[in-house]
Amino acid sequence: SSTTFAHRACDRVFVRVYLDQSDNGTSGWGTVNYWTDITNNNSTAYATSGDYEITRGKYYRAQGSHSVTQGEVVEMTTTCTDALYFD
């Protein structure tokens, strides 16, 4: 799950969580699913994943994309977990 907070209500608060998969855990990442929340005139967006069946023998990581928009001003950042191997 991921949450994006603004210090006050903004025009738009956005968060998206990506589930990425790789064969070796260091390169060749591809997004296999994602979950999004967008709120308007609010201060918090919260996205949580649903069920997802993984493939054994692969590496997985979660990435987050976060942004807050007020008028013409956009602030954004990304986050990423370490890779985990599922045997």
C-alpha positions as CSV (number, residue, x, y, z in Angstrom):
1,S,0.0,0.0,0.0
2,S,1.0,3.6,-0.4
3,T,-0.2,7.0,0.9
4,T,0.4,10.5,-0.4
5,F,-0.3,13.4,2.0
6,A,-0.5,17.1,1.2
7,H,-0.1,19.7,3.9
8,R,-3.6,21.1,3.0
9,A,-6.4,20.2,0.6
10,C,-5.2,20.5,-3.0
11,D,-6.7,20.3,-6.4
12,R,-5.4,16.8,-7.0
13,V,-3.6,14.2,-4.9
14,F,-2.4,11.1,-6.8
15,V,-0.7,7.9,-5.8
16,R,0.0,4.7,-7.8
17,V,1.7,1.5,-6.7
18,Y,3.4,-0.6,-9.3
19,L,4.3,-4.3,-8.9
20,D,7.4,-5.0,-11.0
21,Q,8.9,-8.3,-11.9
22,S,12.5,-9.3,-13.0
23,D,14.3,-12.5,-13.8
24,N,17.5,-11.4,-12.0
25,G,16.5,-8.7,-9.5
26,T,18.8,-6.0,-11.0
27,S,17.6,-5.3,-14.5
28,G,14.9,-6.1,-17.0
29,W,12.1,-4.9,-14.7
30,G,8.6,-4.9,-16.1
31,T,5.3,-3.8,-14.5
32,V,2.9,-6.7,-14.0
33,N,0.1,-4.8,-12.2
34,Y,-0.7,-1.4,-10.6
35,W,-3.2,0.2,-8.2
36,T,-4.2,3.9,-8.2
37,D,-6.0,6.4,-6.1
38,I,-6.7,10.0,-7.1
39,T,-8.6,12.5,-4.9
40,N,-9.8,16.0,-5.8
41,N,-10.0,18.9,-3.3
42,N,-8.5,16.6,-0.7
43,S,-5.3,16.1,1.2
44,T,-4.7,12.3,1.1
45,A,-4.6,9.6,-1.5
46,Y,-4.3,6.0,-0.5
47,A,-3.8,3.0,-2.9
48,T,-3.7,-0.6,-1.7
49,S,-3.1,-3.7,-3.9
50,G,-5.6,-6.4,-4.5
51,D,-4.7,-10.1,-4.7
52,Y,-2.0,-10.9,-7.3
53,E,-0.7,-14.4,-8.0
54,I,3.1,-14.2,-8.5
55,T,5.4,-16.5,-10.6
56,R,7.9,-18.6,-8.6
57,G,11.5,-18.1,-9.4
58,K,11.1,-14.3,-10.1
59,Y,12.1,-11.1,-8.3
60,Y,9.5,-8.6,-7.3
61,R,9.6,-5.0,-6.1
62,A,7.0,-2.3,-5.4
63,Q,7.3,1.3,-6.8
64,G,5.3,4.3,-5.8
65,S,4.5,7.4,-7.8
66,H,3.2,10.3,-5.8
67,S,2.1,13.8,-6.8
68,V,0.2,16.8,-5.5
69,T,-1.3,19.5,-7.7
70,Q,-2.4,23.0,-6.7
71,G,-3.2,25.2,-9.7
72,E,-0.2,25.2,-12.0
73,V,2.2,23.8,-9.3
74,V,2.9,20.1,-9.2
75,E,5.1,18.4,-6.7
76,M,6.0,14.7,-7.3
77,T,8.4,12.0,-6.1
78,T,8.8,8.2,-6.5
79,T,9.6,5.5,-4.1
80,C,10.9,1.9,-4.6
81,T,11.4,-1.1,-2.4
82,D,14.3,-3.6,-2.6
83,A,13.8,-6.6,-4.8
84,L,12.5,-9.8,-3.2
85,Y,13.0,-13.3,-4.6
86,F,10.1,-15.7,-4.5
87,D,11.1,-19.4,-4.8
